Amino acid sequence: MNQATLERDFRAGFAVFLDPENDNTQQLLDFCSDDGTFVCDDVPFPLDKDGFADHLAFHRDGLWDKRQWCPQPLKFMAKGGLGLVAGSYNDRGKPRDSGFRQRPGFCTVVCAWDKHTSKWVALNVHMSPLLSQVLDASPG
């Protein structure tokens, strides 16, 4: 329950974002708390875990020709049973049959140490665009 284990568990959970060849969203959902809250940069309201799963499926269901989540160096902080992962990212991709998208953002993931599984679990995932409003989104 330290910075190294936080980074290990985050990278395993977020592999679907960190590795463009990985399409296993279940790893991310397993990392997330059943009671968690999730904020995505392209949805105007918070999601529960089921809503987050639906949103991930929406993006995976043939919407993109190619998409990549490119984080800048992430900061990992652990104190006692709480952990925080924070850093900026660039979400870029080509929606199927239209334009392209490049959206800079900032991600924070608040985690808690689960004593029963000896792993970190995400209580809150918050991905916000650095632009306060997305204008000129890809046509579609």
Disulfide bonds with the S-S distance in Angstrom:
none
